Amino acid sequence: MGARVVIVGGGAAGFFAAITCAEAATGCDVTVLEKSPRFLSKVKISGGGRCNVTHACFDARELATHYPRGQRELIGPFKAFQPQDTIEWFQRRGVEMYTLPDGCLFPVSDSSQTIIDCFIKAAQDAGVRLRANAGVEAIRRDESGFTLTLHGGEVLQADRVMLATGGCRVPAMGALAVSLGHTLEPPVPSLFTFHVSAPWVHELAGIVIEPVEASVPGLRETGILLFTHWGVSGPVILKLSAWGARELAAFNYHFTLQLNWLPGHDADQVRAQLDELRATSPARYVANTPLAPLTARLWQALVLAAGIARETRWSSLSKAQQHSLVQQLTRTELPVTGKSMNKDEFVTCGGVRLSEIEFKTMQSRIVPGLYFGGELLDIDGITGGFNFQSCWTTGWLAGRAMAGA
């Protein structure tokens, strides 16, 4: 009889590991335990229900640079299993992908259900036992293996166990790993949007601006910004929130966001452009003469925010008003007063300490026969399919190792 393998967590990493293990060693008895009624619930809602499966980045070192936590540790794993392998894995099972200009890959069906159906079928075909409503209360390790006690009191025995329970929104979600001797890096949110109370920001809700240079204390990014009803979002904000997850948490999400609406232009260059407008269009209203490539609505909002009345003409613009406008264009300062998570796609910075994991196999350095994968680890990527790719990669490595492959 083959090894008894129990995977705790029926999400992305857990399923990928279960299928990989069962396919690599047909004699293995593989069981997935999911505490909730549904498997793969995060896959279901990801990408607005479309599922951003991975990212078109096929160099291991470059791919690893998209992970604020886990960058160094993931280089080796990505050399073993990277996005091209993910694409081929799904192709072999009848799921084709398409790539957006930004590198994000989605199933051609544009439905996350396609990915879920693929996983469920692959798991069943490989003989994986799937058990929902099966939360694990405790795990004990002795010389004969692992004893798992479920919430209802049922006891299971296993030779190898994988913990793939997802991100630790609160420390209690990493309790099983801690009970087995592992250390949890304190969890804090990653990938969140910023609350800004300035009324003119809310009036621009729905408008996308590209590119924008955005800075928070100690960090700067350039990219697309989206105005929302509560503040600002978009890839540039999500990147700042990911790379600055711990620092912004330390500020209790109260800090100053600085925005340069004309990246690559400093104050002197912008001042020269305004001087030219003053010379060429003296009779025109300042609020009606936007600098390219700014949109008319954003320009007008910035002019008013600079304290320049709507009926002010270029010929009557004072030096003080021009200076204020230059400041608004190159370093708008917005007080951030809180955060909102990126839709329902909760990603955490924190989790099981990476130095306690052997990354060739995803096996614990502390407990033989114990494996880890996915967001339970102190690994998180920026938005764009990177978090799923780390789930597929760590799940694949753990699955092969548990199978003895």
C-alpha positions in Angstrom: 0.0 0.0 0.0 1.2 3.5 -0.9 1.7 6.4 1.5 -1.3 8.0 3.1 -1.2 11.7 2.2 -3.6 14.3 3.7 -3.7 17.8 2.4 -5.3 20.4 4.7 -6.9 23.1 2.6 -9.0 22.7 -0.6 -7.7 25.8 -2.4 -5.4 26.4 -5.3 -2.1 25.1 -3.7 -3.9 22.1 -2.0 -5.6 20.9 -5.2 -2.5 21.3 -7.3 -0.5 19.3 -4.8 -3.1 16.6 -4.5 -3.4 16.1 -8.3 0.3 16.2 -8.8 0.9 13.7 -6.0 -1.8 11.3 -7.1 -0.7 11.4 -10.7 2.9 10.9 -9.8 2.3 7.9 -7.5 -0.8 5.9 -8.3 -0.4 3.9 -5.1 -0.7 7.0 -2.9 -3.9 7.4 -0.9 -4.5 11.2 -1.2 -7.2 13.1 0.7 -8.0 16.8 0.6 -9.7 18.2 3.7 -11.6 21.5 3.2 -13.2 23.1 6.3 -15.8 25.1 4.3 -18.7 23.6 2.2 -16.9 24.6 -1.1 -13.6 23.8 -2.7 -11.5 26.5 -4.5 -13.6 29.4 -3.3 -10.9 32.0 -3.9 -10.3 30.7 -7.4 -14.1 31.2 -7.9 -14.0 35.0 -7.2 -10.5 35.8 -8.5 -10.2 38.2 -11.4 -13.8 39.3 -11.0 -14.9 35.7 -11.6 -12.6 35.2 -14.6 -9.6 33.8 -12.8 -6.2 35.4 -13.6 -4.5 32.0 -13.7 -0.9 33.2 -14.1 1.3 35.9 -15.8 3.3 35.7 -19.0 6.7 36.0 -17.4 8.9 33.0 -18.3 12.2 33.8 -16.7 12.5 32.5 -13.1 14.6 35.4 -11.8 12.5 38.1 -13.4 9.3 36.3 -12.3 10.6 36.3 -8.7 11.0 40.1 -8.7 7.1 40.4 -8.6 7.0 39.0 -5.0 7.6 41.5 -2.1 7.9 38.5 0.2 9.5 35.2 -1.1 11.5 36.8 -3.9 14.8 35.0 -3.2 13.3 31.7 -2.1 11.1 31.4 -5.3 13.9 31.5 -7.9 14.7 27.8 -7.6 11.1 26.7 -7.5 10.3 28.8 -10.6 13.2 27.1 -12.5 11.3 23.8 -11.8 7.8 24.9 -12.5 6.9 28.3 -14.0 4.1 30.0 -16.0 4.9 28.1 -19.2 4.5 24.9 -17.3 1.2 26.1 -15.9 -0.1 26.9 -19.3 0.9 23.5 -20.6 -0.6 21.8 -17.6 -4.0 23.3 -18.3 -3.7 22.7 -22.1 -3.2 19.0 -21.5 -6.5 19.0 -19.6 -8.4 20.9 -22.3 -8.2 24.5 -20.9 -6.8 27.1 -23.3 -5.6 30.5 -22.1 -5.3 33.9 -23.7 -2.9 36.7 -22.7 -3.8 40.4 -22.2 -1.4 43.1 -23.2 -0.4 43.5 -19.6 0.7 39.9 -19.4 -2.3 38.5 -17.4 -3.5 35.1 -18.5 -7.2 34.0 -18.4 -9.1 30.9 -19.6 -10.6 31.6 -23.0 -14.0 30.9 -21.4 -13.5 34.0 -19.2 -14.9 31.9 -16.3 -13.2 30.8 -13.2 -15.7 27.8 -13.2 -13.6 26.4 -16.1 -10.6 26.2 -13.8 -12.6 24.7 -10.9 -14.2 22.1 -13.2 -10.8 21.2 -14.5 -9.4 20.7 -11.0 -12.3 18.7 -9.7 -12.2 16.4 -12.7 -8.4 16.0 -12.6 -8.6 15.2 -8.9 -11.3 12.6 -9.3 -9.7 11.0 -12.3 -6.5 10.7 -10.2 -8.4 9.1 -7.4 -8.1 12.0 -4.9 -10.6 11.8 -2.1 -12.3 15.2 -1.7 -13.9 16.0 1.7 -15.7 19.3 2.3 -16.9 20.5 5.7 -13.9 18.7 7.2 -12.0 21.2 9.3 -8.9 20.0 11.2 -8.9 20.7 15.0 -5.4 19.4 15.7 -2.4 17.6 14.3 0.0 15.5 16.2 3.3 13.9 15.0 4.9 10.8 16.5 7.2 8.0 15.2 4.3 6.3 13.3 3.2 9.4 11.4 0.6 12.1 11.8 -2.7 12.0 13.7 -5.3 14.5 12.6 -8.4 15.3 14.7 -11.3 16.8 12.8 -13.8 19.3 14.2 -16.4 16.6 14.7 -14.0 14.3 16.6 -13.1 12.0 13.7 -9.4 10.9 13.8 -7.3 10.3 10.6 -3.9 8.8 10.3 -1.4 10.0 7.7 2.2 9.4 6.6 2.6 12.8 5.1 0.6 16.0 5.6 0.5 19.2 3.7 -0.8 22.5 5.1 -2.3 24.7 2.4 -4.9 26.6 4.4 -4.4 29.9 2.6 -3.4 33.4 3.9 -3.4 34.1 7.6 -5.8 37.0 7.9 -5.4 36.5 11.7 -2.7 34.6 13.5 -5.2 31.9 14.5 -5.4 30.8 10.9 -1.8 29.6 11.2 -2.4 27.8 14.4 -1.9 24.3 13.0 1.6 25.2 11.7 2.5 26.8 15.0 1.2 23.8 17.0 3.8 21.7 15.1 6.7 24.0 16.0 6.6 26.5 13.1 6.9 30.3 13.4 4.4 32.7 12.0 5.5 36.0 10.6 2.7 38.4 11.8 0.0 38.7 9.1 -0.9 42.1 7.7 -3.0 43.0 4.6 -1.4 43.3 1.2 -3.0 44.5 -2.1 -5.4 47.1 -0.8 -6.7 50.4 -2.0 -6.4 53.8 -0.2 -9.1 55.9 1.4 -8.8 59.6 0.6 -11.4 62.0 1.9 -10.7 64.9 -0.5 -14.1 65.7 -2.2 -12.5 66.4 -5.6 -11.0 62.9 -5.7 -14.5 61.3 -5.2 -15.9 63.5 -8.0 -13.5 61.8 -10.4 -14.7 58.3 -9.4 -14.4 55.9 -12.3 -11.7 57.8 -14.2 -8.4 56.0 -15.0 -5.2 57.9 -15.4 -2.0 56.5 -17.0 0.8 56.8 -16.1 1.0 58.3 -12.6 4.0 58.4 -10.3 2.8 57.6 -6.8 4.8 57.7 -3.6 4.3 56.8 0.0 7.0 57.1 2.7 10.0 55.2 1.5 8.4 53.8 -1.7 7.7 55.0 -5.3 5.9 53.3 -8.2 4.7 54.4 -11.6 1.6 53.0 -13.3 -2.2 53.2 -13.8 -4.3 54.9 -11.1 -8.1 54.6 -10.7 -10.2 57.1 -8.9 -12.9 55.5 -6.7 -15.8 56.7 -4.6 -13.7 56.2 -1.5 -10.2 57.3 -2.8 -7.7 55.8 -5.2 -7.0 52.3 -6.5 -5.5 50.7 -9.6 -2.2 48.8 -10.3 0.1 51.6 -9.0 -1.7 51.8 -5.7 -1.9 48.0 -5.3 1.9 47.7 -6.0 2.6 50.3 -3.2 0.3 48.4 -0.8 2.1 45.1 -1.5 5.7 46.4 -1.3 4.8 48.6 1.6 2.5 46.2 3.5 4.4 46.2 6.8 5.4 49.9 6.7 1.8 51.1 5.9 0.4 48.9 8.6 2.9 50.5 11.1 1.4 53.9 10.1 -2.1 52.4 10.9 -3.0 53.3 7.3 -2.7 57.0 8.0 0.0 58.6 5.8 0.5 61.0 2.9 0.2 59.8 -0.7 2.2 62.0 -3.2 1.3 62.0 -6.9 3.1 63.3 -9.9 0.6 63.4 -12.7 3.3 64.1 -15.3 6.0 61.4 -14.6 9.4 62.2 -16.0 8.7 65.9 -15.6 10.1 67.9 -12.7 8.7 71.2 -11.4 11.0 73.3 -13.6 9.9 71.6 -16.8 6.2 71.9 -15.9 6.7 75.6 -15.0 8.2 76.2 -18.4 5.2 74.5 -20.1 2.8 76.8 -18.1 4.9 79.9 -19.1 4.4 78.9 -22.7 0.6 78.6 -22.2 0.6 82.0 -20.6 2.4 83.4 -23.6 0.4 81.6 -26.3 -3.1 81.6 -24.8 -3.3 84.6 -22.5 -7.1 85.1 -23.0 -8.1 81.5 -22.4 -9.3 80.2 -19.0 -6.7 78.2 -17.1 -9.2 75.6 -16.2 -10.0 75.0 -19.9 -6.5 74.6 -21.2 -5.1 71.2 -20.0 -1.5 70.2 -20.4 -1.1 67.0 -22.5 -1.6 64.2 -21.7 -3.9 65.1 -18.8 -7.7 64.7 -19.3 -9.8 67.8 -19.1 -11.6 66.6 -16.0 -8.4 65.8 -14.0 -6.8 69.1 -15.2 -9.8 71.1 -14.0 -9.9 69.3 -10.7 -6.2 70.1 -10.1 -6.6 73.7 -11.1 -9.4 74.2 -8.6 -7.4 72.2 -5.9 -4.6 74.7 -6.5 -6.9 77.5 -5.4 -7.4 78.9 -8.9 -10.9 80.1 -9.7 -12.7 78.7 -12.7 -12.9 82.1 -14.4 -9.1 82.9 -14.1 -7.4 83.6 -17.4 -3.7 82.8 -18.1 -3.0 86.5 -18.4 -4.2 87.2 -14.8 -2.6 84.1 -13.2 -0.4 85.2 -10.4 3.1 83.8 -9.7 1.8 82.3 -6.4 -1.1 80.6 -8.2 1.2 79.2 -10.9 3.5 77.9 -8.2 0.6 76.2 -6.5 -0.5 74.7 -9.8 3.0 73.3 -10.5 2.9 71.7 -7.0 -0.5 70.1 -7.7 0.8 68.7 -11.0 4.1 67.3 -9.8 3.4 66.5 -6.1 -0.2 66.4 -5.2 -0.4 65.5 -1.5 -3.4 63.4 -0.4 -3.9 62.4 3.2 -4.7 58.6 3.3 -7.1 57.7 6.2 -7.6 54.0 5.8 -7.8 51.1 3.3 -10.1 48.7 1.6 -9.2 45.3 0.4 -9.0 44.6 -3.4 -12.6 43.3 -3.9 -12.8 39.9 -2.2 -9.3 38.9 -3.1 -7.7 39.1 0.3 -3.9 38.7 0.2 -1.8 38.8 3.3 1.8 39.6 4.0 2.9 37.2 6.6 2.6 33.4 7.3 5.0 30.5 8.0 8.6 31.7 8.2 10.4 30.8 4.9 13.7 29.8 6.6 11.8 26.9 8.1 11.0 25.4 4.7 13.2 23.4 2.3 12.2 25.0 -1.1 13.2 22.1 -3.3 10.4 19.9 -1.9 8.4 22.4 0.3 9.0 20.1 3.3 9.4 21.5 6.8 12.9 21.7 8.1 11.4 21.1 11.6 8.9 18.3 11.1 9.8 15.4 8.7 6.8 14.5 6.5 5.1 17.9 6.8 4.8 20.1 3.7 3.6 23.6 2.9 2.3 25.5 -0.1 0.4 28.6 -1.2 -0.4 31.7 0.8 0.0 30.1 4.2 3.7 30.8 3.6 5.1 34.3 4.1 4.9 34.7 0.3 2.8 37.2 -1.6 2.9 38.6 -5.1 1.7 41.8 -6.6 -1.6 41.7 -8.6 -1.6 40.1 -12.0 -1.7 36.3 -11.5 1.5 36.1 -9.4 -0.1 34.8 -6.3 -1.8 31.9 -8.1 1.5 31.1 -9.8 3.2 30.7 -6.4 0.4 28.4 -5.4 0.8 26.2 -8.6 4.6 26.1 -8.2 4.7 25.3 -4.4 1.8 22.8 -4.8 3.6 21.0 -7.7 6.9 20.7 -5.7 5.1 19.5 -2.6 2.9 17.1 -4.6 5.9 15.5 -6.3 7.9 15.3 -3.0 5.0 13.6 -1.2 4.7 11.1 -4.0 8.4 10.3 -3.7 8.9 11.5 -7.3 
